[in-house]
Amino acid sequence: MARVFAGISPARKAAFEILLAVERGRGHSDDLLRGKSVSRLSAQDKNLVTTFVLGVLRSQLALDARIRPLLKRPNARLDSEALIALRLGAFQLLHLDRIPAHAAIDESVELAREAGHHFASGMVNAVLRKLAASGVKANAEDARSAYPAWMVERWTRFFGAETVAAICRNGVSTPETHIRIADKETEDELARAGIALAPGQLLSAARTVLSGNVIDTAAFQAGRARIQDEGSQLVAEIAGKGSTILDACAAPGGKTLILAERNPRAHVVACEVSSQRLASLRKRLAFLGERVECLDTDAAALVGNAAYDLVLADVPCSGTGTFARNPEIRHHLQPEEFTRQADRQKAILASVLCAARPGARIVYSTCSLEPEENEQVLSAVLAENSLARIIRLSSRINEMHEGKILTAEGAEKLAQCMTPEGCLRLFPGVNGTDGFFIALLERSAG
């Protein structure tokens, strides 16, 4: 049963409840932000709830590092309600300039009190007042401290300090919203609906939303405009043309839609092992009719019938390239997860290689930054069999530029993202996208 709060803004009430649910492992922020408690709010309050929830989760470790020294007992265990009230107040004080300090403090105190923590409310008041009196705002060091130290250390080994600083800054920032539009008429329709757009940084079909709520437009509701990160769109665009296409890990279906859009005469088989995600996938793709066949199939256990001339394996991964959109991942991820994911990824890649016919192209991609899930997966699978070879993506980038799929600027930018092996590594935020690794392979005749 939901708590009853008095004298607290609707946005702070909703944010507190969502953050408490996430802290207790009772939901994911993305799902909770789409729940009934938020949908009933005004557009302004919805935006504020999203800012509060994702902002706190992105900066949680850094917020705790600021809060703890101000406690009488810095190592004391705090009840979840008091801790969430502190984080919510501290985030507003450190990161949001337009919210008065008294509002951030007083309503955080009231949140703790109304949650039944009368004693803790005094502690929340004292700590937040000390923080406000310091006059200190968030800084670059806070961005680094918003990640587990082991994660920053390993990224520094792999990518260098300058790149890691950019990754960390991106992960505590609000990511850009990208859409894919059907045509110029749709863009004009969105403009009339008050949606301000800018060209995407890479793809001709992508746009960046500058202002306005795309979700409430008729174009979005009808599917003429789809929210999809530009890096995610790029993965499907790189796949290119085929007549019999396999999307091995298809849900939620954004890449499948692009494959069907670019290949209107092809038969597309979309696989998904999760029954819940499969149901959503089928509903989303139903308008395509028999062109797309959705199967309840584990991509790691495909029958090796060499049936497909184009395969997309956008495999499950740790998601370390998506921390700005999925901020709570960093709070639970452990180094051993990379090995677990890599084992699954190797099985999927080996399986789809057997499902591809000789001469077929296979796109392997992740939204992970980790070598264990990217280069090392490719190396391990290709070392165990001779079914495929890596194709350098420079030629595909040129094709996409000539075909006006990539903008000239986009082609230049992607040329700077090439790995020594000829794959693409997109660092989060560098080109406005999430972090991605993309490799193109060709099935040999053997």
C-alpha positions as CSV (number, residue, x, y, z in Angstrom):
1,M,0.0,0.0,0.0
2,A,1.4,3.4,-1.0
3,R,2.3,5.8,1.8
4,V,0.4,9.0,2.3
5,F,2.7,12.1,2.4
6,A,1.7,15.7,3.4
7,G,3.4,18.8,2.3
8,I,5.6,17.1,-0.2
9,S,5.6,17.8,-4.0
10,P,4.1,15.0,-6.1
11,A,7.4,14.6,-8.0
12,R,9.4,14.1,-4.8
13,K,6.9,11.6,-3.5
14,A,7.0,9.5,-6.6
15,A,10.8,9.7,-6.9
16,F,11.2,8.6,-3.3
17,E,9.0,5.6,-3.8
18,I,10.8,4.5,-7.0
19,L,14.2,4.9,-5.5
20,L,13.2,3.0,-2.5
21,A,11.9,0.2,-4.7
22,V,15.1,0.1,-6.7
23,E,17.2,0.1,-3.4
24,R,15.2,-2.9,-2.2
25,G,15.5,-4.8,-5.4
26,R,11.8,-4.5,-6.2
27,G,12.0,-3.1,-9.7
28,H,14.1,-1.4,-12.4
29,S,14.0,2.3,-12.8
30,D,13.0,2.2,-16.4
31,D,9.9,0.1,-15.7
32,L,8.9,2.0,-12.5
33,L,9.2,5.4,-14.3
34,R,6.5,4.1,-16.7
35,G,4.2,3.0,-13.9
36,K,0.8,4.2,-12.9
37,S,2.1,6.4,-10.1
38,V,4.1,8.5,-12.6
39,S,1.6,8.4,-15.5
40,R,-1.0,10.2,-13.4
41,L,1.4,13.2,-12.9
42,S,1.5,16.4,-15.0
43,A,4.1,16.5,-17.8
44,Q,6.3,18.8,-15.7
45,D,6.2,16.5,-12.7
46,K,6.9,13.5,-14.9
47,N,10.1,15.2,-16.2
48,L,11.1,16.1,-12.6
49,V,10.6,12.6,-11.3
50,T,12.8,11.2,-14.2
51,T,15.4,13.8,-13.3
52,F,15.4,13.0,-9.6
53,V,15.4,9.2,-10.1
54,L,18.0,8.8,-12.8
55,G,20.1,11.6,-11.4
56,V,20.3,10.0,-8.0
57,L,21.0,6.5,-9.4
58,R,23.7,7.9,-11.8
59,S,25.5,9.8,-9.0
60,Q,24.6,7.4,-6.1
61,L,28.1,6.4,-5.1
62,A,29.4,10.0,-5.4
63,L,26.4,11.2,-3.3
64,D,27.2,8.7,-0.6
65,A,30.8,9.8,-0.6
66,R,29.6,13.4,0.1
67,I,27.0,12.4,2.7
68,R,29.0,9.9,4.8
69,P,31.6,12.3,6.2
70,L,28.8,14.6,7.4
71,L,27.3,11.9,9.6
72,K,28.2,11.7,13.3
73,R,29.1,8.1,12.7
74,P,30.2,7.9,9.0
75,N,30.1,4.1,8.9
76,A,26.7,3.8,10.5
77,R,24.1,1.6,8.8
78,L,21.2,3.8,7.6
79,D,17.7,2.6,7.1
80,S,16.7,2.7,3.4
81,E,14.1,5.5,3.8
82,A,16.6,7.8,5.5
83,L,19.3,7.0,3.0
84,I,17.0,7.7,0.0
85,A,15.9,10.9,1.6
86,L,19.5,12.0,2.0
87,R,20.5,11.0,-1.5
88,L,17.5,12.8,-3.0
89,G,18.2,16.0,-1.1
90,A,22.0,15.9,-1.8
91,F,21.4,15.4,-5.5
92,Q,19.2,18.5,-5.6
93,L,21.8,20.6,-3.7
94,L,24.8,19.4,-5.7
95,H,23.4,19.1,-9.2
96,L,20.3,21.2,-9.7
97,D,20.7,25.0,-9.7
98,R,17.0,25.9,-10.1
99,I,15.7,24.2,-7.0
100,P,15.9,26.3,-3.8
101,A,18.0,24.7,-1.0
102,H,15.2,25.1,1.5
103,A,12.8,23.1,-0.7
104,A,15.4,20.3,-1.2
105,I,16.1,20.1,2.5
106,D,12.7,20.6,4.0
107,E,10.9,18.1,1.7
108,S,13.7,15.5,2.2
109,V,13.2,15.9,6.0
110,E,9.5,15.4,5.5
111,L,10.0,12.3,3.4
112,A,12.0,10.7,6.2
113,R,9.5,11.8,8.8
114,E,6.4,10.6,6.9
115,A,8.1,7.3,6.2
116,G,8.1,6.7,10.0
117,H,11.7,7.8,10.8
118,H,11.1,10.7,13.1
119,F,14.6,10.5,14.7
120,A,16.3,10.0,11.3
121,S,14.5,13.1,10.0
122,G,16.6,15.3,12.3
123,M,19.8,13.6,11.0
124,V,18.6,14.2,7.4
125,N,18.1,17.9,8.3
126,A,21.5,18.3,9.9
127,V,23.4,16.6,7.1
128,L,21.7,18.4,4.3
129,R,22.1,21.8,6.0
130,K,25.9,21.1,6.4
131,L,26.1,20.2,2.7
132,A,24.2,23.3,1.7
133,A,26.3,25.5,3.9
134,S,29.5,24.2,2.2
135,G,28.4,25.8,-1.0
136,V,30.2,23.0,-3.0
137,K,28.6,21.8,-6.2
138,A,29.3,18.6,-8.2
139,N,32.7,18.5,-9.9
140,A,34.7,16.3,-12.3
141,E,35.9,14.1,-9.4
142,D,32.3,13.3,-8.5
143,A,31.9,11.8,-12.0
144,R,34.7,9.3,-11.4
145,S,33.5,8.5,-7.9
146,A,30.1,7.7,-9.3
147,Y,31.5,4.3,-10.4
148,P,33.1,1.5,-8.4
149,A,36.8,2.0,-8.2
150,W,37.6,-1.4,-9.7
151,M,35.6,-0.4,-12.8
152,V,37.4,2.9,-13.3
153,E,40.8,1.2,-12.8
154,R,40.2,-1.5,-15.4
155,W,38.8,1.1,-18.0
156,T,41.9,3.2,-17.4
157,R,44.1,0.2,-18.2
158,F,42.2,-0.5,-21.4
159,F,41.4,3.0,-22.7
160,G,43.6,5.6,-20.9
161,A,42.7,8.3,-18.4
162,E,41.3,10.8,-20.9
163,T,38.8,8.4,-22.4
164,V,37.8,7.2,-19.0
165,A,37.1,10.7,-17.8
166,A,34.8,11.2,-20.8
167,I,33.0,7.8,-20.1
168,C,32.5,8.8,-16.5
169,R,31.1,12.3,-17.3
170,N,28.7,10.7,-19.8
171,G,27.5,8.2,-17.3
172,V,26.3,10.9,-14.9
173,S,24.7,13.0,-17.6
174,T,21.3,12.9,-19.2
175,P,21.7,11.1,-22.5
176,E,20.3,12.5,-25.7
177,T,17.0,11.2,-27.0
178,H,17.2,9.9,-30.6
179,I,14.4,9.0,-32.9
180,R,14.1,7.3,-36.2
181,I,11.7,8.9,-38.6
182,A,9.9,7.4,-41.5
183,D,10.1,10.4,-43.9
184,K,10.3,14.2,-44.2
185,E,6.5,14.4,-43.8
186,T,6.9,12.8,-40.3
187,E,9.6,15.3,-39.4
188,D,7.2,18.1,-40.4
189,E,4.4,16.6,-38.5
190,L,6.6,16.5,-35.3
191,A,7.6,20.1,-35.8
192,R,3.9,21.1,-36.0
193,A,3.4,19.1,-32.7
194,G,6.1,21.3,-31.0
195,I,8.9,18.8,-31.2
196,A,12.3,20.5,-31.9
197,L,14.7,18.2,-33.7
198,A,18.3,18.3,-34.9
199,P,20.0,16.0,-37.4
200,G,21.6,12.9,-36.0
201,Q,25.4,12.8,-35.7
202,L,25.8,9.6,-37.8
203,L,22.7,8.4,-39.7
204,S,20.5,10.2,-42.2
205,A,17.3,8.7,-40.8
206,A,18.2,9.6,-37.2
207,R,17.2,12.8,-35.3
208,T,18.1,14.2,-31.9
209,V,15.2,15.5,-29.9
210,L,16.0,19.0,-28.5
211,S,12.7,19.7,-26.8
212,G,9.1,18.4,-26.6
213,N,7.5,15.1,-25.6
214,V,7.7,12.7,-28.6
215,I,5.8,9.9,-26.8
216,D,2.6,12.0,-26.8
217,T,2.6,12.6,-30.5
218,A,0.4,10.8,-33.1
219,A,3.5,10.0,-35.1
220,F,5.0,8.1,-32.2
221,Q,1.8,6.3,-31.4
222,A,1.4,5.2,-35.0
223,G,5.1,4.1,-35.2
224,R,6.1,6.7,-37.8
225,A,8.6,8.0,-35.2
226,R,10.5,5.5,-32.9
227,I,12.7,6.3,-30.0
228,Q,16.0,4.4,-30.5
229,D,19.6,5.3,-29.7
230,E,21.5,6.2,-32.8
231,G,24.2,3.6,-32.0
232,S,21.5,0.9,-31.9
233,Q,20.1,2.1,-35.2
234,L,23.7,1.9,-36.6
235,V,24.0,-1.8,-35.7
236,A,21.0,-2.7,-37.8
237,E,22.1,-0.4,-40.7
238,I,25.5,-2.1,-40.8
239,A,23.8,-5.5,-41.3
240,G,22.6,-4.3,-44.7
241,K,20.8,-6.4,-47.3
242,G,19.7,-10.0,-47.2
243,S,16.9,-12.3,-48.5
244,T,16.6,-14.6,-45.6
245,I,17.5,-12.9,-42.4
246,L,18.1,-14.0,-38.8
247,D,17.8,-11.6,-35.9
248,A,19.2,-13.9,-33.2
249,C,18.4,-11.9,-30.0
250,A,15.6,-9.7,-31.3
251,A,13.7,-8.1,-28.4
252,P,12.7,-5.4,-28.0
253,G,12.6,-5.3,-31.8
254,G,14.0,-1.9,-32.9
255,K,16.7,-3.4,-34.9
256,T,14.3,-6.0,-36.4
257,L,12.2,-3.1,-37.7
258,I,15.2,-1.6,-39.4
259,L,16.1,-4.9,-41.0
260,A,12.5,-5.3,-42.3
261,E,12.5,-1.6,-43.5
262,R,15.8,-2.0,-45.4
263,N,14.8,-5.5,-46.8
264,P,11.1,-5.2,-47.8
265,R,11.1,-8.5,-49.7
266,A,13.1,-10.5,-47.2
267,H,11.8,-13.1,-44.8
268,V,13.0,-12.2,-41.3
269,V,13.2,-14.7,-38.4
270,A,13.3,-13.0,-35.0
271,C,14.4,-15.2,-32.1
272,E,13.8,-14.5,-28.4
273,V,14.3,-16.8,-25.5
274,S,12.3,-14.8,-22.9
275,S,8.5,-15.6,-23.1
276,Q,7.6,-12.1,-21.8
277,R,9.9,-10.3,-24.2
278,L,8.8,-12.6,-27.0
279,A,5.1,-11.6,-26.4
280,S,6.0,-7.9,-26.5
281,L,8.1,-8.5,-29.7
282,R,5.2,-10.3,-31.5
283,K,2.9,-7.5,-30.6
284,R,5.3,-4.8,-31.8
285,L,6.0,-6.6,-35.1
286,A,2.5,-7.9,-35.8
287,F,1.8,-5.2,-38.5
288,L,4.5,-6.7,-40.7
289,G,2.5,-9.9,-41.0
290,E,4.2,-13.0,-42.4
291,R,7.3,-11.1,-43.4
292,V,8.6,-11.5,-39.9
293,E,8.5,-14.8,-38.0
294,C,9.0,-14.5,-34.2
295,L,10.3,-17.7,-32.6
296,D,10.6,-18.8,-29.0
297,T,14.2,-20.0,-29.6
298,D,17.5,-19.8,-27.7
299,A,20.0,-18.3,-30.0
300,A,22.7,-20.4,-28.5
301,A,20.9,-23.6,-29.6
302,L,20.0,-23.0,-33.2
303,V,19.9,-25.9,-35.6
304,G,22.9,-25.6,-37.9
305,N,21.0,-25.7,-41.2
306,A,22.9,-22.9,-43.0
307,A,19.7,-21.2,-44.0
308,Y,20.4,-17.5,-43.6
309,D,22.3,-15.1,-45.8
310,L,22.3,-12.3,-43.2
311,V,22.5,-12.7,-39.4
312,L,22.4,-10.1,-36.7
313,A,23.6,-11.2,-33.3
314,D,23.1,-8.3,-30.9
315,V,23.9,-10.4,-27.9
316,P,23.0,-10.0,-24.2
317,C,25.8,-8.3,-22.4
318,S,26.8,-6.5,-19.2
319,G,25.5,-3.1,-20.6
320,T,28.5,-1.0,-19.5
321,G,28.0,1.2,-22.5
322,T,24.5,2.2,-21.4
323,F,25.1,3.5,-17.8
324,A,23.5,6.9,-18.5
325,R,20.3,5.1,-19.5
326,N,20.6,2.2,-17.1
327,P,22.3,3.7,-14.1
328,E,21.7,1.0,-11.5
329,I,23.7,-1.6,-13.4
330,R,26.9,-0.2,-12.0
331,H,25.7,-0.7,-8.4
332,H,25.3,-4.5,-8.8
333,L,27.9,-5.4,-11.5
334,Q,30.9,-7.6,-10.5
335,P,34.0,-8.5,-12.5
336,E,33.0,-12.1,-12.8
337,E,29.9,-11.1,-14.7
338,F,32.0,-10.4,-17.8
339,T,33.2,-14.0,-17.9
340,R,29.7,-15.3,-17.5
341,Q,28.4,-13.1,-20.2
342,A,31.3,-14.0,-22.5
343,D,30.5,-17.7,-22.2
344,R,26.9,-17.1,-23.3
345,Q,28.1,-14.8,-26.1
346,K,30.5,-17.4,-27.4
347,A,27.8,-20.0,-27.5
348,I,25.5,-17.6,-29.4
349,L,28.1,-16.6,-32.0
350,A,29.2,-20.2,-32.6
351,S,25.5,-21.1,-33.0
352,V,24.6,-18.4,-35.5
353,L,27.8,-19.1,-37.6
354,C,26.4,-22.6,-38.2
355,A,23.0,-21.2,-39.1
356,A,24.5,-18.9,-41.7
357,R,25.0,-20.1,-45.3
358,P,28.4,-19.8,-47.1
359,G,29.0,-16.3,-48.1
360,A,26.6,-14.9,-45.5
361,R,27.3,-11.8,-43.4
362,I,27.1,-11.9,-39.6
363,V,27.0,-8.8,-37.5
364,Y,28.1,-9.3,-33.9
365,S,27.4,-6.5,-31.5
366,T,27.2,-5.6,-27.8
367,C,26.4,-2.5,-25.8
368,S,29.4,-3.4,-23.6
369,L,32.8,-1.7,-23.3
370,E,34.6,-4.8,-22.0
371,P,37.2,-6.6,-24.1
372,E,36.0,-10.0,-22.6
373,E,32.7,-9.5,-24.3
374,N,34.0,-8.1,-27.5
375,E,37.4,-8.8,-29.1
376,Q,38.0,-11.8,-26.8
377,V,34.7,-13.4,-27.8
378,L,35.5,-13.1,-31.5
379,S,39.0,-14.4,-31.0
380,A,37.9,-17.4,-29.0
381,V,35.1,-18.4,-31.5
382,L,37.2,-17.9,-34.6
383,A,40.1,-19.8,-33.1
384,E,37.9,-22.9,-32.5
385,N,36.5,-23.1,-36.1
386,S,37.2,-21.9,-39.5
387,L,33.6,-21.0,-40.4
388,A,34.1,-17.2,-40.6
389,R,36.5,-14.3,-40.9
390,I,36.3,-10.7,-39.7
391,I,35.6,-8.2,-42.5
392,R,37.0,-4.7,-41.8
393,L,34.1,-2.3,-41.4
394,S,35.8,0.5,-43.4
395,S,34.3,-0.8,-46.7
396,R,30.8,-1.1,-45.2
397,I,31.1,2.5,-43.9
398,N,32.0,3.7,-47.4
399,E,29.0,1.8,-48.8
400,M,26.6,3.3,-46.3
401,H,28.0,6.8,-47.1
402,E,27.6,6.3,-50.8
403,G,24.0,5.0,-50.2
404,K,23.2,8.1,-48.1
405,I,22.5,5.9,-45.0
406,L,25.4,7.6,-43.3
407,T,26.0,11.3,-43.5
408,A,29.4,12.5,-44.6
409,E,30.2,13.7,-41.1
410,G,29.0,10.3,-39.7
411,A,31.3,8.4,-42.0
412,E,34.3,10.5,-40.9
413,K,33.4,10.1,-37.3
414,L,33.1,6.3,-37.6
415,A,36.4,6.1,-39.3
416,Q,37.9,7.4,-36.0
417,C,36.2,4.6,-34.0
418,M,37.8,1.7,-35.8
419,T,39.7,-0.9,-33.7
420,P,43.0,-2.4,-35.1
421,E,41.0,-5.5,-36.1
422,G,38.6,-3.4,-38.2
423,C,35.6,-3.4,-35.8
424,L,33.9,-0.4,-34.4
425,R,34.0,0.7,-30.7
426,L,31.7,3.6,-29.9
427,F,32.4,5.1,-26.5
428,P,29.3,6.4,-24.8
429,G,28.6,10.1,-25.5
430,V,31.5,10.6,-28.0
431,N,29.1,10.8,-31.0
432,G,25.9,11.2,-28.9
433,T,25.3,7.4,-28.7
434,D,25.5,4.8,-26.1
435,G,28.6,2.6,-26.0
436,F,28.7,-0.1,-28.6
437,F,31.0,-2.7,-30.1
438,I,30.2,-3.9,-33.7
439,A,32.0,-6.5,-35.8
440,L,31.2,-7.8,-39.3
441,L,32.0,-11.4,-40.2
442,E,31.6,-13.4,-43.4
443,R,30.8,-17.1,-43.4
444,S,33.3,-19.1,-45.3
445,A,32.5,-21.9,-47.8
446,G,34.1,-24.5,-45.6
